[in-house]
Amino acid sequence: MTCEEYLNDPEANAAHLESCEICRAIEEDLGDPIPVTPRTLNLDALPLAPWEGASYRTWPLVAASLVATFTLLIVLSAAADISPVAAMSSNLPSVQVLLAFLQLTGRAIGGPLVVVLFVVINTLLFLLLRRSPKGVDV
């Protein structure tokens, strides 16, 4: 019996200690085996990740910035004494092209289809953001 066989399975090859002085010295130096007890992990006791316990949501910020932008548009157009639509489309030909494109697209595919696509895409994004994390977080 070799020392390697003993090191691979010390309990099955316990008779090797009687014949090998080196293995016996190692066993005496190690002494009693150290008890290893695995700790249980309570996932409910772990702190929440920053995105799980956030008290804010981004939609109020988006809505507030949209309202602020339109308010600024109205105030600046009133100060210039022109209508807001004329202010948006007067000096920017790209805005005129965009408005014409949106008008033609709205007529071609219809308003209800836009609403359905909006709901489907946002539902998909919501579900992707709310799914449980995979990988190292588990």
CNS distance restraints for C-alpha pairs under 8 A (distance, minus, plus):
assign (resid   1 and name CA) (resid   5 and name CA) 6.75 0.50 0.50
assign (resid   1 and name CA) (resid   6 and name CA) 7.68 0.50 0.50
assign (resid   1 and name CA) (resid  16 and name CA) 6.71 0.50 0.50
assign (resid   2 and name CA) (resid   6 and name CA) 6.62 0.50 0.50
assign (resid   2 and name CA) (resid  16 and name CA) 7.76 0.50 0.50
assign (resid   3 and name CA) (resid   7 and name CA) 6.19 0.50 0.50
assign (resid   3 and name CA) (resid  16 and name CA) 7.60 0.50 0.50
assign (resid   3 and name CA) (resid  20 and name CA) 7.83 0.50 0.50
assign (resid   3 and name CA) (resid  23 and name CA) 6.99 0.50 0.50
assign (resid   4 and name CA) (resid   8 and name CA) 6.15 0.50 0.50
assign (resid   5 and name CA) (resid   9 and name CA) 6.39 0.50 0.50
assign (resid   5 and name CA) (resid  10 and name CA) 7.86 0.50 0.50
assign (resid   5 and name CA) (resid  13 and name CA) 7.24 0.50 0.50
assign (resid   6 and name CA) (resid  10 and name CA) 4.84 0.50 0.50
assign (resid   6 and name CA) (resid  12 and name CA) 7.77 0.50 0.50
assign (resid   6 and name CA) (resid  13 and name CA) 5.25 0.50 0.50
assign (resid   6 and name CA) (resid  14 and name CA) 7.24 0.50 0.50
assign (resid   6 and name CA) (resid  16 and name CA) 6.63 0.50 0.50
assign (resid   9 and name CA) (resid  13 and name CA) 6.28 0.50 0.50
assign (resid  10 and name CA) (resid  14 and name CA) 5.70 0.50 0.50
assign (resid  15 and name CA) (resid  19 and name CA) 7.40 0.50 0.50
assign (resid  16 and name CA) (resid  20 and name CA) 6.11 0.50 0.50
assign (resid  16 and name CA) (resid  23 and name CA) 7.94 0.50 0.50
assign (resid  17 and name CA) (resid  21 and name CA) 7.07 0.50 0.50
assign (resid  17 and name CA) (resid  23 and name CA) 6.04 0.50 0.50
assign (resid  17 and name CA) (resid  24 and name CA) 5.15 0.50 0.50
assign (resid  18 and name CA) (resid  24 and name CA) 7.43 0.50 0.50
assign (resid  20 and name CA) (resid  24 and name CA) 6.31 0.50 0.50
assign (resid  21 and name CA) (resid  25 and name CA) 6.17 0.50 0.50
assign (resid  22 and name CA) (resid  26 and name CA) 6.31 0.50 0.50
assign (resid  23 and name CA) (resid  27 and name CA) 6.10 0.50 0.50
assign (resid  24 and name CA) (resid  28 and name CA) 6.19 0.50 0.50
assign (resid  25 and name CA) (resid  29 and name CA) 6.14 0.50 0.50
assign (resid  26 and name CA) (resid  30 and name CA) 6.21 0.50 0.50
assign (resid  27 and name CA) (resid  31 and name CA) 6.35 0.50 0.50
assign (resid  42 and name CA) (resid  46 and name CA) 7.11 0.50 0.50
assign (resid  48 and name CA) (resid  52 and name CA) 5.83 0.50 0.50
assign (resid  48 and name CA) (resid  53 and name CA) 5.93 0.50 0.50
assign (resid  49 and name CA) (resid  53 and name CA) 6.65 0.50 0.50
assign (resid  50 and name CA) (resid  54 and name CA) 6.12 0.50 0.50
assign (resid  57 and name CA) (resid  61 and name CA) 7.76 0.50 0.50
assign (resid  58 and name CA) (resid  62 and name CA) 6.36 0.50 0.50
assign (resid  59 and name CA) (resid  63 and name CA) 6.07 0.50 0.50
assign (resid  60 and name CA) (resid  64 and name CA) 5.94 0.50 0.50
assign (resid  61 and name CA) (resid  65 and name CA) 6.12 0.50 0.50
assign (resid  62 and name CA) (resid  66 and name CA) 6.17 0.50 0.50
assign (resid  63 and name CA) (resid  67 and name CA) 6.18 0.50 0.50
assign (resid  64 and name CA) (resid  68 and name CA) 6.06 0.50 0.50
assign (resid  65 and name CA) (resid  69 and name CA) 6.03 0.50 0.50
assign (resid  66 and name CA) (resid  70 and name CA) 6.28 0.50 0.50
assign (resid  67 and name CA) (resid  71 and name CA) 6.00 0.50 0.50
assign (resid  68 and name CA) (resid  72 and name CA) 6.06 0.50 0.50
assign (resid  69 and name CA) (resid  73 and name CA) 6.16 0.50 0.50
assign (resid  70 and name CA) (resid  74 and name CA) 6.15 0.50 0.50
assign (resid  71 and name CA) (resid  75 and name CA) 6.08 0.50 0.50
assign (resid  72 and name CA) (resid  76 and name CA) 5.96 0.50 0.50
assign (resid  73 and name CA) (resid  77 and name CA) 5.98 0.50 0.50
assign (resid  73 and name CA) (resid  84 and name CA) 6.52 0.50 0.50
assign (resid  74 and name CA) (resid  78 and name CA) 5.96 0.50 0.50
assign (resid  74 and name CA) (resid  84 and name CA) 5.89 0.50 0.50
assign (resid  75 and name CA) (resid  79 and name CA) 6.14 0.50 0.50
assign (resid  76 and name CA) (resid  80 and name CA) 6.21 0.50 0.50
assign (resid  77 and name CA) (resid  81 and name CA) 5.97 0.50 0.50
assign (resid  77 and name CA) (resid  82 and name CA) 5.35 0.50 0.50
assign (resid  77 and name CA) (resid  83 and name CA) 6.00 0.50 0.50
assign (resid  77 and name CA) (resid  84 and name CA) 5.51 0.50 0.50
assign (resid  77 and name CA) (resid  87 and name CA) 6.18 0.50 0.50
assign (resid  78 and name CA) (resid  82 and name CA) 6.11 0.50 0.50
assign (resid  78 and name CA) (resid  83 and name CA) 7.06 0.50 0.50
assign (resid  78 and name CA) (resid  84 and name CA) 7.82 0.50 0.50
assign (resid  82 and name CA) (resid  86 and name CA) 6.59 0.50 0.50
assign (resid  82 and name CA) (resid  87 and name CA) 6.55 0.50 0.50
assign (resid  83 and name CA) (resid  87 and name CA) 6.16 0.50 0.50
assign (resid  84 and name CA) (resid  88 and name CA) 6.21 0.50 0.50
assign (resid  85 and name CA) (resid  89 and name CA) 6.28 0.50 0.50
assign (resid  86 and name CA) (resid  90 and name CA) 5.35 0.50 0.50
assign (resid  87 and name CA) (resid  91 and name CA) 7.65 0.50 0.50
assign (resid  88 and name CA) (resid  92 and name CA) 7.28 0.50 0.50
assign (resid  88 and name CA) (resid  95 and name CA) 7.08 0.50 0.50
assign (resid  89 and name CA) (resid  93 and name CA) 6.91 0.50 0.50
assign (resid  89 and name CA) (resid  95 and name CA) 5.79 0.50 0.50
assign (resid  89 and name CA) (resid  96 and name CA) 5.47 0.50 0.50
assign (resid  92 and name CA) (resid  96 and name CA) 6.74 0.50 0.50
assign (resid  93 and name CA) (resid  97 and name CA) 6.24 0.50 0.50
assign (resid  94 and name CA) (resid  98 and name CA) 6.08 0.50 0.50
assign (resid  95 and name CA) (resid  99 and name CA) 6.02 0.50 0.50
assign (resid  96 and name CA) (resid 100 and name CA) 6.15 0.50 0.50
assign (resid  97 and name CA) (resid 101 and name CA) 6.05 0.50 0.50
assign (resid  98 and name CA) (resid 102 and name CA) 6.11 0.50 0.50
assign (resid  99 and name CA) (resid 103 and name CA) 6.09 0.50 0.50
assign (resid 100 and name CA) (resid 104 and name CA) 6.15 0.50 0.50
assign (resid 101 and name CA) (resid 105 and name CA) 5.96 0.50 0.50
assign (resid 102 and name CA) (resid 106 and name CA) 5.89 0.50 0.50
assign (resid 103 and name CA) (resid 107 and name CA) 6.35 0.50 0.50
assign (resid 104 and name CA) (resid 108 and name CA) 6.13 0.50 0.50
assign (resid 105 and name CA) (resid 109 and name CA) 6.13 0.50 0.50
assign (resid 105 and name CA) (resid 110 and name CA) 7.72 0.50 0.50
assign (resid 106 and name CA) (resid 110 and name CA) 5.14 0.50 0.50
assign (resid 106 and name CA) (resid 111 and name CA) 6.09 0.50 0.50
assign (resid 106 and name CA) (resid 114 and name CA) 7.98 0.50 0.50
assign (resid 107 and name CA) (resid 111 and name CA) 7.74 0.50 0.50
assign (resid 109 and name CA) (resid 113 and name CA) 6.45 0.50 0.50
assign (resid 109 and name CA) (resid 114 and name CA) 7.57 0.50 0.50
assign (resid 110 and name CA) (resid 114 and name CA) 6.88 0.50 0.50
assign (resid 111 and name CA) (resid 115 and name CA) 6.42 0.50 0.50
assign (resid 112 and name CA) (resid 116 and name CA) 6.18 0.50 0.50
assign (resid 113 and name CA) (resid 117 and name CA) 6.09 0.50 0.50
assign (resid 114 and name CA) (resid 118 and name CA) 6.04 0.50 0.50
assign (resid 115 and name CA) (resid 119 and name CA) 6.24 0.50 0.50
assign (resid 116 and name CA) (resid 120 and name CA) 6.13 0.50 0.50
assign (resid 117 and name CA) (resid 121 and name CA) 6.00 0.50 0.50
assign (resid 118 and name CA) (resid 122 and name CA) 6.10 0.50 0.50
assign (resid 119 and name CA) (resid 123 and name CA) 5.94 0.50 0.50
assign (resid 120 and name CA) (resid 124 and name CA) 6.18 0.50 0.50
assign (resid 121 and name CA) (resid 125 and name CA) 6.26 0.50 0.50
assign (resid 122 and name CA) (resid 126 and name CA) 6.01 0.50 0.50
assign (resid 123 and name CA) (resid 127 and name CA) 6.15 0.50 0.50
assign (resid 124 and name CA) (resid 128 and name CA) 6.19 0.50 0.50
assign (resid 125 and name CA) (resid 129 and name CA) 6.21 0.50 0.50
assign (resid 126 and name CA) (resid 130 and name CA) 6.19 0.50 0.50
assign (resid 127 and name CA) (resid 131 and name CA) 6.11 0.50 0.50
assign (resid 133 and name CA) (resid 137 and name CA) 6.40 0.50 0.50
assign (resid 133 and name CA) (resid 138 and name CA) 6.96 0.50 0.50
assign (resid 134 and name CA) (resid 138 and name CA) 6.05 0.50 0.50
